[in-house]
Amino acid sequence: MKKLLAAALAGVMAFALIGCGSSKEETTAAADTTAAASTTAADTTAVDTTAAGGGATTVVEGKLIVGTEAGFAPYEYLVGNQVAGVDMDIAQAIADKMGLELEIQNMDFDGALIAVQQGKVDLVAAGVSVDETRAKVMDFSTNYVDSTEVIVVNAAAPAVTESSGDALADKTVGVQQGNIADLWVSNPENAAPGEIMRYTKFAQASEDLKNGKIDCIVMDELPAKELVESSGGTLVILEGEPLFIDQYAIAVQKGNDQLLAVINEVIKDLQDSGRMDEIIASHSTAQ
Amino acid sequence: MDWLKALYESFYNALIPEQRYLAYLSGLKMTLLIAAFAVLLGTVIGVVVAMVKVGSKGTKSRILKILAKFCGFYTTIIRGTPIILQVIIIYNLVFTSPNTSRVLVGTICFGINSGAYVSEIIRAGIESVAKGQMEAGRSLGFNYIQTMWQIILPQAIKNILPALGNEFIVMVKETAVISVIAVNDLMKMAQYVGSRTWDTIPPLVIAGMIYLIITMILNKIMGYFERRLAQGDHH
């Protein structure tokens, strides 16, 4: 019995060793190719950045890593397993300008804002609103879009009837955690909601609104339109003045001025050439 | 010493401004409420399911057989799917009423989940007691329930107490999953504080320490019961 066990153990170890050997070979081979790839990429970027990037460096050489939260159509959403949307087109334009390969990382919204501060991603393009407290810990590009924040309610039994901060008093309000709407409704100067439900996904918030578990959702108008459209008439956006207006910008790590300069240049180009409006129109399916 | 000062400041920020410590306390209250009720419900479900499963063996009763099939189906589904998925489905499909209490949803989700594991633990405990005990009880004139309650279960509980305690501890930690449906439990509140201070690690470390303290207390309590039950041993 013992002998058998020893033989079996030896077999397992030998197998493990073989496993190690081959995988090691593979990794070195992979490392070689990546090294080769990154040198060529670095060469090209070096050329390109002197031309257009203004000396901007990125987290990973040859790549522009963008953090986003793909639950915010039309700014960012999933097509198959690819992230698409207004912000992604802008990010692509920035990557093109710098001659880099675009890599999109899909994460939680509040997680993306942390990742950019820690230098894990180069920039966050996720409908990030410019806000004083945020500006202390990260740098913002120029605003690329004015966003209007609206109130979404259940069509059959609207619990909120007026698009104003006062109307939210004592209501149960759904928001995305860390989103500008969260910060806005959490500020007692703006509104005094009874309870704020902080979701990570709008999909769950909309499910709760359909079931009447919350009274309303405060969110950006464009994704709100998508949400209302996909709800098949069970949800509506409150008519009237928007709750508040807010500006989106791209966030980069504090002090990364070179990258910021390139981003601002790209945004200006897109706005001047009218490309920005085209991009927004191409992603907005809801009427 | 700069780093020490920075560390102090980030923990200070995670606790003191805007009375953030209250956020952890309210989260802790929610976590404890859900965990306590879930453990109770889980134990009740677990005992019933285990009884049905054990009782259905060798019986001719058709009702018991059907019940046992149903219980087997229940444990298969619950143990075979992730709890986060169960929570989202139960919350969105079953509890659609506007006035749903979130403590209730949490209790039921985690109670149902825990019940499946507890039932298997109890079944193993009952089956670990020698068959002769049941036979002896029955031949002395006890009926099935009496034998089970007075002879088998007291011996079974002693055997399964460590496993059961472990399940309770797991339950306390698992409740962190409830944050997906925006319930303000301890985990959610830690993430909330992180989203305000822009410094995620300190609130998570604080929440981690709180979870650790709860599980250590539970461990102590379990150890006490194990020692008490071991007093009857004479070998």
Interface residues (C-beta under 8 A of the other chain):
Chain A: D110 G111 L113 I114 Q117 T133 R134 V137 G174 Q177 G178 D182 M197 R198 Y199 T200 Q204 A205 E207 D208 N211 G212 K213
Chain B: I88 N92 T96 S97 P98 T100 V180 I181 A182 K188 Q191 Y192 G194 S195 W198 T200
